[in-house]
Amino acid sequence: MYYSQSESNYFIRGSKMKLNVIGYKRIKGDKSKAGNPYDIPNIFGAAPVELSSTDKMQVTGKGFEPVEIPYDASVFPTDDFDKLPFPCVVELVMDSRPRFGKFESIAVGFSVLKG
């Protein structure tokens, strides 16, 4: 199963997905003196181009497209990513969380796959 950026593709809690990971980035800080902290951790990968066709639209392509997946830094630390030999293939454990009135997919764990 691969990550989809379409709103109609929600992951079932604990579902797994294979991804070619090319890196990660985590932005942490505090917006104000009053204490408004933020933490934005993301995984970057290359997923196969999603092809689809409807009566009104057709998506064609070949190869890979970039994907950005948020991960839960409270579940697995960023230090775990520092040990990875990028690029690498991982199996992500997915969940969903509410964000701005919608649900978004989030990675809550991973394991490195061989080959």
C-alpha positions in Angstrom: 0.0 0.0 0.0 1.4 3.4 -0.9 0.6 6.9 0.4 -2.0 8.8 -1.5 -2.4 12.5 -1.4 -6.1 12.3 -2.4 -8.6 13.1 0.3 -10.5 9.9 -0.3 -7.6 7.6 0.8 -7.6 7.3 4.6 -5.6 4.6 6.2 -7.0 2.1 8.7 -5.4 2.3 12.1 -2.3 0.1 12.1 -2.3 -0.3 8.3 1.2 -0.6 6.7 2.6 1.0 3.6 5.9 0.5 1.8 7.7 3.7 0.8 11.0 4.6 -0.8 12.2 7.2 1.8 14.6 9.9 0.6 14.8 12.0 3.8 13.1 13.6 6.7 12.8 17.1 8.2 11.6 18.3 11.6 10.8 21.9 12.4 10.4 22.8 16.1 10.0 26.2 17.7 7.9 28.6 19.7 5.8 31.2 18.0 5.5 33.6 20.9 6.7 34.6 24.3 3.4 33.3 25.7 4.5 29.8 24.8 2.9 28.6 21.6 5.2 25.7 20.6 5.0 23.9 17.3 6.5 20.7 16.0 6.3 19.7 12.3 8.0 16.4 11.5 7.7 15.1 7.9 9.1 12.1 6.0 9.9 12.6 2.3 9.6 9.8 -0.2 9.1 8.7 -3.7 5.9 6.7 -4.4 4.7 5.2 -7.7 2.7 7.6 -9.8 -1.0 7.1 -9.1 -3.0 6.5 -12.3 -6.8 7.1 -12.4 -9.5 7.6 -14.8 -13.1 9.0 -14.5 -15.6 10.3 -17.1 -14.2 13.8 -16.6 -10.6 13.3 -15.9 -7.7 11.1 -16.7 -4.3 10.9 -14.8 -1.5 9.3 -16.7 2.2 9.0 -16.0 5.1 6.7 -15.2 7.7 6.5 -12.5 7.6 8.1 -9.1 6.1 11.2 -7.6 7.3 13.0 -4.4 5.2 12.5 -1.2 5.4 14.2 2.2 4.0 12.3 5.2 3.8 13.7 8.7 5.1 11.4 11.4 4.4 11.3 15.1 7.6 12.3 16.8 6.2 11.4 20.2 5.9 7.7 19.1 9.3 7.3 17.5 12.1 9.7 17.9 13.8 11.6 15.2 17.1 10.0 16.2 15.7 6.8 14.6 15.8 8.5 11.2 19.4 9.6 11.7 20.5 6.0 11.6 18.9 5.3 8.2 21.0 5.0 5.1 19.0 7.3 2.7 17.6 6.4 0.3 16.0 3.3 1.8 12.8 1.3 1.6 10.7 1.2 4.8 7.4 -0.1 5.9 5.5 2.6 7.7 2.7 1.9 10.2 0.0 4.4 9.5 -2.8 6.0 11.5 -5.0 9.1 11.1 -5.6 12.2 13.2 -7.9 15.1 13.0 -6.4 18.3 11.7 -8.2 21.5 10.7 -11.6 19.8 10.5 -10.4 16.8 8.4 -8.5 13.6 9.0 -4.9 13.3 7.8 -2.7 10.2 7.5 0.3 10.1 9.9 3.1 7.6 10.3 3.3 6.2 13.8 6.1 3.6 13.3 8.4 2.1 10.8 10.8 -0.8 10.0 13.5 -0.9 7.4 13.0 -3.5 4.6 15.8 -5.4 3.0 16.5 -5.0 -0.7 
